Amino acid sequence: MVLNTVWNVEKMVEILKEREIDTIFVNLPVEFESYLKDLHFKSLQRMATFYMHDLEALNPLMNLNVKIYCYKDGSHSKKERDVTTNLLNLVLKAKLGVVNVEEWKETIMEDLKANKEFAEYEAIRIIERLGNKNACLNLNENVENFLRREGFEIEKIWLYDFKRPIDRLYELVKREMRGEIIDDKEFERLIHEHVKFIDTVIEIGYDEACKLLW
């Protein structure tokens, strides 16, 4: 698991070199794949502004002599963009003093359900392109579980030991989906922490905000 910051991907690159990885799968839309080489990557960064942070973070990968594939389905990517936009709108409402916990839960649940819906397709895409030694960046648990059921051995490596407020909100929603009862005040607390984090990102940039949180 890799945080989408340059400094975290640089750390990951050191590990990939040590393990002599020859094939990398990144959680970006499949239509980006042809741009992940040579000068085309710069063009992609100019065009795909929605993925600015993710693409900037991947810069250290571009100097590796490895095959790089994208595994995220195009429809899944669209749903992901819609969820991100909705979350940003909820942040704006929260800054105006309006926090509807159910809206936050429903938006996050949409993302979690999409992860499950597209897991089999994305896992099969990975299987069909496997090299000798492979690394997959930020597989969601549904893709990971499918690969395990297909008999693949997976070693999970976490390159950061902290979670952003939004990550902890996702965890709360997952727990509720499993039947646990959680007080809305816990959601509200993390929502306000997430809003503060977004303010920090605006002030000093995403990479530095994550460093500060870490």
Backbone as a chain_set.jsonl record, in Angstrom:
{"seq": "MVLNTVWNVEKMVEILKEREIDTIFVNLPVEFESYLKDLHFKSLQRMATFYMHDLEALNPLMNLNVKIYCYKDGSHSKKERDVTTNLLNLVLKAKLGVVNVEEWKETIMEDLKANKEFAEYEAIRIIERLGNKNACLNLNENVENFLRREGFEIEKIWLYDFKRPIDRLYELVKREMRGEIIDDKEFERLIHEHVKFIDTVIEIGYDEACKLLW", "coords": {"N": [[0.849, -1.178, 0.0], [0.615, 2.158, -0.916], [1.073, 5.55, -0.288], [-0.168, 8.271, -2.185], [2.087, 10.118, -2.805], [5.066, 11.834, -3.797], [7.349, 11.405, -2.178], [6.697, 9.043, -0.865], [6.398, 7.177, -2.928], [8.979, 7.198, -3.922], [10.302, 5.858, -1.874], [9.097, 3.374, -2.226], [10.093, 2.663, -4.735], [12.757, 2.045, -4.176], [12.419, -0.383, -2.821], [11.293, -1.941, -4.848], [13.418, -2.119, -6.624], [15.28, -3.561, -5.104], [13.99, -6.006, -4.958], [13.923, -6.781, -7.525], [11.724, -6.38, -9.25], [9.776, -6.786, -12.173], [7.402, -6.1, -13.367], [4.781, -3.83, -12.98], [1.693, -2.9, -11.566], [-0.593, -0.317, -11.627], [-3.067, 1.634, -9.908], [-4.75, 3.103, -11.848], [-6.86, 4.491, -14.484], [-7.513, 2.239, -17.21], [-7.253, 3.334, -19.733], [-5.15, 5.063, -19.556], [-2.865, 3.681, -19.913], [-1.23, 3.53, -22.268], [0.133, 5.865, -22.151], [2.021, 5.731, -20.216], [4.869, 5.898, -20.569], [8.019, 7.03, -21.874], [7.941, 10.264, -23.41], [5.252, 10.586, -23.39], [4.058, 10.505, -20.915], [4.275, 13.018, -19.728], [2.478, 14.394, -21.303], [0.111, 13.153, -20.535], [-0.047, 14.009, -17.885], [-0.598, 16.689, -18.301], [-3.099, 16.548, -19.502], [-4.838, 14.919, -17.899], [-5.973, 16.273, -15.494], [-7.525, 15.789, -13.253], [-6.337, 13.656, -12.023], [-4.024, 14.644, -10.996], [-2.42, 14.626, -8.564], [-1.938, 11.88, -8.213], [-0.564, 11.184, -10.577], [1.662, 12.855, -10.457], [2.887, 11.782, -8.231], [3.718, 9.356, -9.243], [5.924, 9.863, -10.756], [8.641, 9.033, -9.99], [8.573, 6.366, -10.762], [8.785, 6.313, -13.486], [11.364, 6.182, -14.371], [12.204, 3.649, -14.076], [13.218, 0.491, -15.392], [10.914, -1.221, -16.235], [7.845, -3.033, -16.916], [4.805, -1.307, -17.036], [1.501, -1.374, -16.076], [-1.969, -0.388, -16.182], [-4.754, -1.015, -14.085], [-7.363, -0.302, -13.439], [-10.767, -0.347, -14.182], [-12.499, 1.504, -16.746], [-15.169, 2.421, -16.315], [-15.327, 2.101, -13.59], [-13.442, 3.97, -12.811], [-14.764, 6.316, -13.541], [-16.902, 6.287, -11.738], [-15.436, 6.544, -9.411], [-14.365, 9.107, -9.718], [-16.735, 10.578, -9.591], [-17.496, 10.076, -6.956], [-15.37, 11.295, -5.571], [-15.766, 13.966, -6.324], [-18.276, 14.393, -5.165], [-17.6, 14.095, -2.466], [-15.93, 16.295, -2.13], [-17.808, 18.32, -2.466], [-19.324, 17.856, -0.188], [-17.445, 18.546, 1.714], [-17.299, 21.303, 1.272], [-19.889, 22.023, 2.079], [-19.683, 21.307, 4.758], [-17.834, 23.181, 5.627], [-19.428, 25.339, 5.622], [-20.917, 24.862, 7.758], [-22.748, 22.802, 7.628], [-23.336, 19.544, 8.203], [-24.194, 16.515, 7.173], [-24.37, 13.462, 8.239], [-25.361, 11.078, 7.139], [-25.286, 11.548, 4.393], [-22.536, 11.583, 3.935], [-21.907, 8.94, 4.629], [-23.395, 7.492, 2.685], [-22.172, 8.337, 0.312], [-19.531, 7.371, 0.596], [-20.128, 4.65, 0.787], [-20.993, 4.15, -1.813], [-18.57, 4.206, -3.191], [-17.222, 2.037, -2.01], [-18.904, -0.064, -2.753], [-18.593, 0.026, -5.518], [-15.913, -0.744, -5.716], [-16.153, -3.434, -5.085], [-17.877, -4.303, -7.102], [-16.353, -4.132, -9.474], [-14.198, -5.719, -9.021], [-13.586, -8.386, -9.924], [-13.185, -8.119, -12.721], [-10.97, -6.372, -12.747], [-9.065, -7.843, -11.394], [-8.728, -10.013, -13.146], [-7.685, -8.686, -15.33], [-5.174, -8.028, -14.324], [-4.12, -10.615, -13.918], [-3.884, -11.529, -16.546], [-1.711, -10.148, -17.471], [0.536, -10.653, -16.045], [3.977, -10.616, -15.006], [7.297, -11.918, -14.427], [8.153, -11.185, -11.812], [6.079, -9.431, -9.798], [4.406, -6.347, -8.877], [1.717, -4.753, -7.283], [0.083, -1.723, -6.995], [-1.685, -0.418, -4.342], [-3.963, -2.204, -4.219], [-7.414, -2.773, -3.804], [-9.245, -4.447, -1.185], [-11.074, -6.229, -2.271], [-10.203, -6.948, -4.877], [-7.801, -8.07, -4.144], [-8.692, -10.265, -2.585], [-9.982, -11.786, -4.555], [-7.825, -12.523, -6.176], [-6.398, -14.104, -4.372], [-8.217, -16.203, -4.042], [-8.003, -17.315, -6.517], [-5.674, -18.604, -6.315], [-3.272, -17.22, -6.115], [-0.368, -16.095, -4.464], [0.001, -13.532, -2.161], [1.936, -10.922, -0.959], [1.621, -8.466, 1.325], [2.587, -5.154, 1.595], [2.973, -2.372, 3.62], [3.723, 0.957, 3.188], [3.455, 3.185, 4.687], [2.607, 4.333, 7.949], [0.368, 5.627, 8.908], [-2.949, 7.039, 8.856], [-5.059, 8.961, 6.848], [-7.703, 11.296, 7.713], [-9.896, 10.742, 6.012], [-9.426, 8.104, 5.302], [-9.909, 6.858, 7.718], [-12.581, 7.426, 8.018], [-13.634, 5.855, 5.972], [-13.073, 3.363, 7.072], [-14.807, 3.343, 9.274], [-17.287, 3.294, 7.958], [-17.13, 0.819, 6.668], [-17.154, -0.84, 8.91], [-19.737, -0.355, 9.86], [-21.179, -1.384, 7.719], [-20.717, -4.003, 8.144], [-22.354, -4.497, 10.203], [-21.898, -3.319, 12.667], [-22.664, -0.976, 15.241], [-22.218, 2.44, 15.242], [-21.636, 5.495, 16.794], [-22.902, 8.558, 15.563], [-21.491, 10.795, 16.266], [-18.828, 10.091, 16.215], [-18.369, 9.879, 13.505], [-18.826, 12.563, 12.805], [-16.714, 13.823, 14.121], [-14.471, 12.865, 12.696], [-15.088, 13.808, 10.172], [-14.821, 16.578, 10.501], [-12.093, 16.62, 11.037], [-11.165, 15.769, 8.565], [-11.933, 17.929, 6.947], [-10.263, 19.92, 7.999], [-7.828, 18.829, 7.227], [-8.005, 19.032, 4.429], [-8.009, 21.809, 4.209], [-5.382, 22.267, 5.002], [-4.027, 21.031, 2.9], [-4.706, 22.76, 0.827], [-3.357, 24.984, 1.678], [-0.546, 24.286, 1.93], [0.0, 22.307, 0.098], [-0.468, 18.932, -1.15], [1.473, 16.822, -0.791], [3.152, 17.886, 1.24], [1.262, 18.298, 3.244], [0.571, 15.679, 3.88], [3.021, 14.793, 4.873], [3.166, 16.362, 7.164], [1.003, 15.378, 8.604], [1.883, 12.783, 9.0]], "CA": [[0.0, 0.0, 0.0], [1.477, 3.32, -1.107], [0.417, 6.848, -0.289], [0.104, 8.91, -3.471], [2.987, 11.262, -2.696], [6.36, 11.546, -4.417], [8.295, 10.872, -1.206], [6.353, 7.667, -0.535], [6.697, 6.349, -4.095], [10.445, 7.067, -3.966], [10.634, 4.774, -0.948], [8.644, 2.137, -2.851], [11.001, 2.35, -5.838], [13.924, 1.37, -3.587], [12.019, -1.767, -2.539], [11.101, -2.621, -6.137], [14.745, -2.412, -7.167], [15.865, -4.629, -4.292], [13.304, -7.268, -5.235], [14.035, -7.022, -8.967], [10.381, -6.422, -9.842], [9.819, -6.444, -13.602], [6.077, -5.699, -13.827], [4.071, -3.055, -11.96], [0.303, -2.557, -11.862], [-0.988, 0.885, -10.877], [-4.531, 1.787, -9.846], [-5.182, 4.203, -12.712], [-7.73, 4.017, -15.559], [-6.828, 1.453, -18.234], [-6.981, 4.159, -20.913], [-3.9, 5.8, -19.339], [-1.728, 2.773, -20.018], [-0.329, 3.815, -23.388], [0.867, 7.099, -21.864], [2.98, 5.521, -19.126], [6.213, 5.648, -21.075], [8.681, 8.087, -22.643], [7.453, 11.627, -23.252], [3.788, 10.594, -23.334], [3.626, 10.678, -19.527], [4.1, 14.452, -19.512], [1.218, 14.761, -21.963], [-0.964, 12.662, -19.676], [-0.135, 14.907, -16.73], [-1.258, 17.936, -18.724], [-4.484, 16.294, -19.887], [-5.644, 14.291, -16.85], [-5.77, 17.124, -14.323], [-8.221, 15.207, -12.107], [-5.413, 12.71, -11.399], [-2.768, 15.381, -10.878], [-1.61, 14.152, -7.44], [-1.534, 10.491, -8.458], [0.426, 11.145, -11.649], [2.877, 13.493, -9.946], [3.513, 10.829, -7.318], [4.288, 8.232, -9.999], [7.122, 10.284, -11.5], [9.827, 8.192, -9.745], [8.443, 5.073, -11.444], [9.01, 6.441, -14.92], [12.776, 5.928, -14.677], [12.493, 2.225, -13.888], [13.141, -0.35, -16.592], [9.904, -2.234, -15.939], [6.564, -2.884, -17.599], [3.809, -0.687, -16.157], [0.135, -1.534, -16.558], [-3.067, 0.161, -15.384], [-5.735, -2.087, -13.904], [-8.689, 0.168, -13.031], [-11.758, -0.287, -15.255], [-12.902, 2.865, -17.082], [-16.426, 2.764, -15.634], [-14.993, 2.222, -12.172], [-12.757, 5.256, -12.666], [-15.778, 7.378, -13.592], [-17.6, 6.282, -10.452], [-14.491, 7.053, -8.429], [-14.319, 10.567, -9.887], [-18.007, 11.108, -9.086], [-17.437, 10.012, -5.491], [-14.431, 12.329, -5.127], [-16.452, 15.251, -6.504], [-19.323, 14.48, -4.136], [-16.944, 14.313, -1.171], [-15.485, 17.693, -2.094], [-19.012, 19.131, -2.239], [-19.679, 17.688, 1.225], [-16.475, 19.343, 2.46], [-17.734, 22.7, 1.173], [-21.065, 22.17, 2.938], [-19.218, 21.246, 6.148], [-17.183, 24.457, 5.935], [-20.527, 26.288, 5.843], [-21.605, 24.465, 8.983], [-23.776, 21.783, 7.372], [-22.781, 18.196, 8.162], [-25.195, 15.454, 7.148], [-23.577, 12.234, 8.334], [-25.886, 10.064, 6.223], [-24.779, 11.852, 3.049], [-21.15, 11.124, 3.908], [-21.929, 7.472, 4.624], [-23.898, 7.015, 1.395], [-21.155, 8.612, -0.713], [-18.435, 6.419, 0.795], [-20.645, 3.322, 0.45], [-20.99, 4.05, -3.277], [-17.201, 3.88, -3.587], [-16.93, 0.677, -1.552], [-19.683, -0.989, -3.587], [-17.953, 0.006, -6.837], [-14.71, -1.574, -5.579], [-16.582, -4.833, -5.121], [-18.501, -4.566, -8.399], [-15.371, -4.247, -10.552], [-13.028, -6.468, -8.535], [-13.248, -9.551, -10.756], [-12.622, -7.643, -13.993], [-9.645, -5.792, -12.525], [-8.156, -8.941, -11.039], [-8.446, -10.772, -14.365], [-6.777, -7.853, -16.139], [-3.844, -8.211, -13.739], [-3.691, -11.991, -14.18], [-3.545, -11.683, -17.966], [-0.507, -9.377, -17.803], [1.559, -10.919, -15.036], [5.355, -10.871, -15.412], [7.985, -12.873, -13.554], [8.033, -10.662, -10.456], [5.054, -8.403, -9.965], [3.971, -5.507, -7.765], [0.457, -4.052, -7.547], [-0.043, -0.581, -6.094], [-2.961, -0.06, -3.722], [-5.091, -3.084, -4.504], [-8.434, -2.804, -2.765], [-9.343, -5.788, -0.604], [-11.895, -7.105, -3.113], [-9.315, -7.485, -5.914], [-6.845, -8.919, -3.436], [-9.359, -11.514, -2.211], [-10.217, -12.561, -5.771], [-6.541, -13.104, -6.574], [-6.091, -15.181, -3.428], [-9.099, -17.341, -4.357], [-7.496, -17.92, -7.749], [-4.457, -19.346, -5.998], [-2.069, -16.383, -6.124], [0.176, -15.726, -3.16], [0.171, -12.081, -2.108], [2.613, -10.342, 0.184], [1.144, -7.096, 1.431], [3.574, -4.264, 2.224], [2.494, -1.017, 3.899], [4.865, 1.875, 3.2], [3.22, 4.285, 5.614], [1.97, 3.813, 9.151], [-0.645, 6.54, 9.394], [-4.127, 7.091, 8.004], [-5.698, 10.263, 6.747], [-9.067, 11.255, 8.258], [-10.813, 10.105, 5.069], [-9.199, 6.665, 5.406], [-10.57, 6.397, 8.942], [-14.019, 7.478, 7.73], [-13.929, 4.65, 5.189], [-13.051, 2.23, 7.992], [-16.04, 3.383, 10.04], [-18.387, 2.86, 7.089], [-16.967, -0.627, 6.511], [-17.598, -1.479, 10.147], [-21.203, -0.29, 9.882], [-21.685, -2.305, 6.701], [-20.614, -5.347, 8.728], [-23.364, -4.635, 11.24], [-21.529, -2.646, 13.915], [-23.349, 0.296, 15.482], [-21.231, 3.472, 15.571], [-22.255, 6.785, 17.1], [-22.68, 9.574, 14.531], [-20.52, 11.784, 16.738], [-17.514, 9.639, 15.762], [-18.297, 10.303, 12.101], [-18.717, 14.021, 12.763], [-15.357, 14.187, 14.534], [-13.542, 12.598, 11.594], [-15.444, 14.709, 9.066], [-14.187, 17.87, 10.787], [-10.65, 16.421, 10.853], [-10.924, 15.715, 7.116], [-12.052, 19.3, 6.449], [-9.022, 20.596, 8.391], [-6.756, 18.3, 6.384], [-8.178, 19.646, 3.104], [-7.536, 23.193, 4.344], [-3.916, 22.21, 5.033], [-3.613, 20.722, 1.53], [-4.839, 24.006, 0.052], [-2.352, 25.949, 2.162], [0.865, 23.92, 1.733], [0.137, 21.258, -0.909], [-0.843, 17.595, -0.681], [2.634, 16.076, -0.298], [3.596, 18.449, 2.524], [0.207, 18.057, 4.23], [0.701, 14.288, 4.313], [4.206, 14.737, 5.726], [2.819, 16.986, 8.432], [0.129, 14.424, 9.29], [2.72, 11.648, 9.351]], "C": [[0.894, 1.24, 0.0], [0.64, 4.594, -1.055], [0.798, 7.573, -1.572], [0.846, 10.242, -3.298], [4.325, 10.859, -3.304], [7.292, 10.88, -3.416], [7.981, 9.429, -0.826], [6.652, 6.723, -1.699], [8.205, 6.174, -4.254], [10.914, 5.944, -3.042], [10.257, 3.422, -1.552], [9.588, 1.709, -3.971], [12.247, 1.632, -5.322], [13.617, -0.103, -3.322], [11.866, -2.564, -3.833], [12.444, -3.004, -6.748], [15.394, -3.575, -6.42], [15.272, -5.992, -4.654], [13.308, -7.628, -6.725], [12.658, -7.233, -9.612], [10.464, -6.028, -11.311], [8.471, -5.978, -14.158], [5.325, -5.014, -12.696], [2.665, -2.733, -12.454], [-0.103, -1.377, -10.984], [-2.494, 1.069, -10.963], [-4.987, 3.07, -10.545], [-6.054, 3.648, -13.83], [-6.952, 3.316, -16.665], [-6.479, 2.297, -19.458], [-5.703, 4.988, -20.761], [-2.674, 4.974, -19.727], [-0.732, 3.143, -21.117], [0.502, 5.078, -23.156], [1.972, 6.902, -20.833], [4.353, 5.126, -19.638], [6.711, 6.873, -21.834], [8.076, 9.465, -22.363], [5.94, 11.697, -23.127], [3.283, 10.853, -21.917], [3.4, 12.159, -19.216], [2.803, 14.944, -20.148], [0.03, 14.347, -21.11], [-1.149, 13.571, -18.472], [-0.833, 16.216, -17.086], [-2.744, 17.73, -18.991], [-5.355, 15.842, -18.711], [-5.482, 15.042, -15.531], [-6.464, 16.57, -13.075], [-7.298, 14.284, -11.309], [-4.038, 13.333, -11.132], [-1.87, 14.818, -9.772], [-1.08, 12.745, -7.692], [-0.418, 10.415, -9.496], [1.743, 11.782, -11.211], [3.635, 12.524, -9.042], [4.222, 9.709, -8.065], [5.548, 8.605, -10.772], [8.342, 9.405, -11.243], [9.766, 6.84, -10.451], [8.885, 5.138, -12.899], [10.456, 6.167, -15.326], [13.165, 4.461, -14.499], [12.363, 1.465, -15.207], [12.209, -1.53, -16.314], [8.679, -2.011, -16.827], [5.562, -2.307, -16.602], [2.432, -0.803, -16.812], [-0.841, -0.825, -15.625], [-4.141, -0.925, -15.244], [-7.149, -1.601, -13.57], [-9.615, 0.325, -14.235], [-12.229, 1.16, -15.482], [-14.173, 3.31, -16.389], [-16.209, 2.928, -14.139], [-14.324, 3.574, -11.909], [-13.748, 6.41, -12.669], [-16.533, 7.453, -12.27], [-16.717, 6.862, -9.352], [-14.396, 8.576, -8.507], [-15.588, 11.211, -9.345], [-18.008, 11.136, -7.555], [-16.53, 11.115, -4.952], [-15.066, 13.712, -5.22], [-17.515, 15.449, -5.439], [-18.724, 14.74, -2.749], [-16.454, 15.751, -1.033], [-16.667, 18.641, -1.865], [-19.459, 19.048, -0.782], [-18.711, 18.458, 2.126], [-16.89, 20.818, 2.445], [-18.942, 22.959, 2.068], [-20.657, 22.176, 4.415], [-18.559, 22.553, 6.565], [-18.226, 25.56, 6.165], [-21.364, 25.904, 7.062], [-22.665, 23.409, 8.819], [-23.109, 20.416, 7.232], [-23.926, 17.187, 8.267], [-24.451, 14.127, 7.098], [-24.056, 11.179, 7.345], [-25.4, 10.288, 4.786], [-23.336, 11.372, 2.905], [-21.097, 9.599, 3.819], [-22.331, 6.934, 3.248], [-22.86, 7.203, 0.292], [-20.001, 7.62, -0.609], [-18.871, 5.006, 0.442], [-20.682, 3.105, -1.064], [-19.616, 3.621, -3.775], [-16.865, 2.434, -3.213], [-17.671, -0.361, -2.386], [-19.091, -1.093, -4.991], [-16.683, -0.835, -6.806], [-15.063, -3.055, -5.7], [-17.116, -5.216, -6.501], [-17.473, -4.849, -9.494], [-14.166, -5.119, -10.193], [-12.625, -7.601, -9.462], [-12.611, -9.118, -12.067], [-11.187, -7.158, -13.791], [-8.622, -6.855, -12.157], [-7.764, -9.745, -12.277], [-7.499, -9.998, -15.269], [-5.339, -7.988, -15.632], [-3.293, -9.592, -14.092], [-3.191, -12.151, -15.61], [-2.238, -10.991, -18.346], [0.649, -9.625, -16.829], [2.935, -11.158, -15.656], [5.974, -11.912, -14.502], [7.895, -12.471, -12.084], [7.171, -9.403, -10.514], [4.797, -7.609, -8.684], [2.698, -4.785, -8.177], [0.305, -2.934, -6.525], [-1.49, -0.401, -5.648], [-4.147, -0.895, -4.209], [-6.147, -2.919, -3.416], [-8.654, -4.256, -2.342], [-10.165, -6.753, -1.45], [-11.072, -7.741, -4.231], [-8.331, -8.457, -5.28], [-7.461, -10.275, -3.092], [-9.626, -12.397, -3.423], [-8.933, -13.26, -6.208], [-6.158, -14.262, -5.652], [-6.94, -16.421, -3.736], [-8.653, -18.058, -5.623], [-6.152, -18.616, -7.541], [-3.176, -18.538, -5.988], [-1.651, -16.032, -4.696], [0.492, -14.237, -3.168], [0.867, -11.679, -0.818], [2.246, -8.861, 0.24], [2.158, -6.252, 2.2], [2.964, -2.878, 2.39], [3.707, -0.093, 4.0], [4.617, 3.101, 4.061], [2.391, 3.762, 6.773], [0.987, 4.818, 9.754], [-1.821, 6.531, 8.418], [-4.708, 8.502, 8.025], [-7.111, 10.173, 7.347], [-10.051, 10.552, 7.315], [-10.646, 8.581, 5.085], [-9.933, 6.098, 6.618], [-12.093, 6.472, 8.796], [-14.454, 6.241, 6.941], [-13.98, 3.424, 6.102], [-14.327, 2.174, 8.827], [-17.22, 2.871, 9.212], [-18.322, 1.351, 6.869], [-17.473, -1.37, 7.736], [-19.118, -1.46, 10.251], [-21.815, -1.249, 8.871], [-21.616, -3.755, 7.182], [-21.563, -5.537, 9.911], [-23.061, -3.95, 12.561], [-22.277, -1.318, 14.036], [-22.322, 1.322, 15.969], [-21.948, 4.81, 15.753], [-21.907, 7.792, 16.005], [-21.653, 10.624, 14.953], [-19.103, 11.406, 16.314], [-17.305, 10.016, 14.297], [-18.084, 11.806, 12.014], [-17.31, 14.48, 13.12], [-14.367, 14.008, 13.385], [-13.838, 13.471, 10.377], [-14.769, 16.059, 9.272], [-12.659, 17.765, 10.661], [-10.299, 16.404, 9.362], [-10.977, 17.121, 6.513], [-10.781, 20.094, 6.781], [-7.844, 20.134, 7.524], [-6.82, 18.919, 4.982], [-7.702, 21.097, 3.129], [-6.006, 23.242, 4.339], [-3.358, 21.926, 3.643], [-3.643, 21.985, 0.667], [-3.722, 24.98, 0.415], [-0.927, 25.566, 1.775], [1.08, 22.823, 0.694], [-0.077, 19.868, -0.315], [0.347, 16.833, -0.082], [3.075, 16.564, 1.084], [2.552, 18.231, 3.618], [0.272, 16.64, 4.774], [1.93, 14.109, 5.198], [3.902, 15.275, 7.117], [1.947, 16.042, 9.259], [0.927, 13.239, 9.8], [3.614, 11.984, 10.549]], "O": [[1.811, 1.357, 0.812], [-0.393, 4.688, -1.718], [1.948, 7.507, -2.006], [0.326, 11.318, -3.594], [4.673, 9.678, -3.323], [7.957, 9.899, -3.75], [8.89, 8.666, -0.5], [7.107, 5.599, -1.486], [8.661, 5.112, -4.678], [11.813, 5.177, -3.388], [10.993, 2.445, -1.415], [9.853, 0.519, -4.136], [12.738, 0.707, -5.968], [14.456, -0.969, -3.57], [12.264, -3.727, -3.901], [12.588, -4.084, -7.32], [15.985, -4.464, -7.034], [15.974, -7.003, -4.654], [12.762, -8.656, -7.126], [12.465, -8.148, -10.412], [11.134, -5.057, -11.661], [8.401, -5.511, -15.294], [5.239, -5.544, -11.588], [2.47, -2.344, -13.605], [0.024, -1.425, -9.761], [-3.12, 0.709, -11.96], [-5.53, 3.984, -9.924], [-5.999, 2.45, -14.107], [-5.855, 3.747, -17.021], [-5.504, 2.001, -20.149], [-5.222, 5.559, -21.74], [-1.574, 5.512, -19.855], [0.479, 3.072, -20.907], [1.464, 5.332, -23.881], [2.772, 7.808, -20.601], [4.931, 4.135, -19.191], [5.921, 7.652, -22.367], [7.743, 9.787, -21.223], [5.395, 12.75, -22.794], [2.18, 11.373, -21.745], [2.445, 12.512, -18.523], [2.118, 15.804, -19.595], [-0.939, 15.094, -20.977], [-2.277, 13.87, -18.082], [-1.567, 16.78, -16.274], [-3.555, 18.621, -18.739], [-6.476, 16.323, -18.545], [-4.925, 14.512, -14.57], [-6.034, 16.854, -11.957], [-7.443, 14.138, -10.095], [-3.028, 12.633, -11.054], [-0.69, 14.558, -10.009], [0.084, 12.454, -7.418], [0.553, 9.679, -9.322], [2.818, 11.295, -11.562], [4.863, 12.452, -9.081], [5.217, 9.17, -7.579], [6.173, 7.738, -11.382], [9.032, 9.052, -12.199], [10.805, 6.233, -10.709], [9.307, 4.134, -13.473], [10.737, 5.945, -16.504], [14.31, 4.079, -14.742], [11.499, 1.769, -16.029], [12.646, -2.673, -16.178], [8.504, -0.941, -17.411], [5.479, -2.763, -15.461], [2.232, -0.382, -17.952], [-0.579, -0.679, -14.432], [-4.399, -1.668, -16.191], [-8.053, -2.425, -13.431], [-9.294, 1.035, -15.188], [-12.342, 1.939, -14.536], [-14.261, 4.445, -15.922], [-16.823, 3.782, -13.499], [-14.607, 4.234, -10.91], [-13.605, 7.364, -11.905], [-16.776, 8.539, -11.744], [-17.192, 7.581, -8.473], [-14.352, 9.253, -7.48], [-15.531, 12.267, -8.714], [-18.465, 12.101, -6.942], [-16.881, 11.793, -3.987], [-14.925, 14.531, -4.313], [-17.646, 16.535, -4.875], [-19.274, 15.509, -1.96], [-16.549, 16.351, 0.038], [-16.541, 19.64, -1.157], [-19.914, 20.036, -0.206], [-19.107, 18.965, 3.176], [-16.839, 21.496, 3.471], [-19.013, 23.99, 2.737], [-21.198, 22.935, 5.218], [-18.699, 22.99, 7.707], [-17.95, 26.571, 6.811], [-22.38, 26.532, 7.359], [-23.413, 23.133, 9.757], [-22.402, 20.161, 6.257], [-24.54, 17.033, 9.322], [-23.961, 13.718, 6.045], [-23.241, 10.458, 6.77], [-25.136, 9.332, 4.057], [-22.962, 10.82, 1.87], [-20.336, 9.04, 3.029], [-21.685, 6.033, 2.713], [-22.689, 6.332, -0.561], [-19.545, 7.089, -1.622], [-18.097, 4.24, -0.132], [-20.429, 1.998, -1.54], [-19.505, 2.78, -4.667], [-16.29, 1.698, -4.016], [-17.123, -1.42, -2.69], [-19.086, -2.17, -5.586], [-16.399, -1.562, -7.758], [-14.348, -3.825, -6.342], [-16.846, -6.306, -7.005], [-17.695, -5.709, -10.346], [-13.225, -5.238, -10.978], [-11.441, -7.763, -9.759], [-11.603, -9.689, -12.482], [-10.297, -7.494, -14.572], [-7.459, -6.78, -12.556], [-6.601, -10.114, -12.437], [-6.615, -10.58, -15.898], [-4.401, -8.056, -16.425], [-2.143, -9.722, -14.512], [-2.193, -12.828, -15.854], [-1.712, -11.225, -19.434], [1.624, -8.874, -16.81], [3.055, -11.812, -16.691], [5.264, -12.7, -13.876], [7.601, -13.297, -11.22], [7.506, -8.437, -11.199], [4.947, -8.117, -7.572], [2.606, -4.265, -9.289], [0.389, -3.176, -5.321], [-2.395, -0.252, -6.468], [-5.196, -0.358, -4.565], [-5.817, -2.924, -2.23], [-8.289, -5.182, -3.067], [-9.978, -7.966, -1.359], [-11.218, -8.932, -4.509], [-8.066, -9.532, -5.818], [-6.827, -11.313, -3.283], [-9.512, -13.62, -3.337], [-8.946, -14.438, -6.565], [-5.649, -15.283, -6.113], [-6.443, -17.546, -3.696], [-8.892, -19.255, -5.788], [-5.568, -19.151, -8.484], [-2.092, -19.109, -5.866], [-2.482, -15.717, -3.845], [1.167, -13.741, -4.07], [0.44, -12.05, 0.276], [2.529, -8.104, -0.688], [2.541, -6.595, 3.318], [2.494, -2.278, 1.423], [4.61, -0.332, 4.802], [5.483, 3.971, 4.157], [1.572, 2.859, 6.604], [0.798, 4.853, 10.97], [-1.691, 6.067, 7.286], [-4.825, 9.138, 9.073], [-7.653, 9.074, 7.474], [-10.944, 9.841, 7.776], [-11.62, 7.851, 4.903], [-10.503, 5.008, 6.561], [-12.813, 5.668, 9.388], [-15.504, 5.658, 7.208], [-14.83, 2.551, 5.927], [-14.87, 1.095, 9.066], [-18.049, 2.108, 9.708], [-19.353, 0.679, 6.883], [-18.137, -2.4, 7.62], [-19.723, -2.442, 10.682], [-22.851, -1.858, 9.137], [-22.348, -4.62, 6.7], [-21.581, -6.594, 10.542], [-23.877, -3.993, 13.481], [-22.492, -0.626, 13.041], [-21.644, 1.107, 16.974], [-22.779, 5.19, 14.929], [-20.758, 7.872, 15.571], [-21.025, 11.264, 14.11], [-18.269, 12.28, 16.08], [-16.213, 10.418, 13.897], [-17.254, 12.272, 11.233], [-16.775, 15.405, 12.508], [-13.533, 14.877, 13.128], [-12.924, 13.831, 9.634], [-14.21, 16.625, 8.333], [-12.008, 18.715, 10.226], [-9.275, 16.949, 8.948], [-10.155, 17.463, 5.663], [-10.282, 20.848, 5.946], [-6.986, 20.928, 7.14], [-5.788, 19.286, 4.419], [-7.066, 21.561, 2.182], [-5.407, 24.141, 3.749], [-2.343, 22.5, 3.247], [-2.728, 22.243, -0.115], [-3.211, 25.705, -0.439], [-0.165, 26.426, 1.335], [2.221, 22.444, 0.43], [0.111, 19.662, 0.884], [0.24, 16.266, 1.006], [3.339, 15.764, 1.982], [2.9, 18.008, 4.778], [0.059, 16.41, 5.965], [1.886, 13.354, 6.17], [4.332, 14.709, 8.122], [2.131, 15.922, 10.47], [0.682, 12.744, 10.9], [4.395, 11.141, 10.992]]}, "num_chains": 1, "name": "protein.A"}
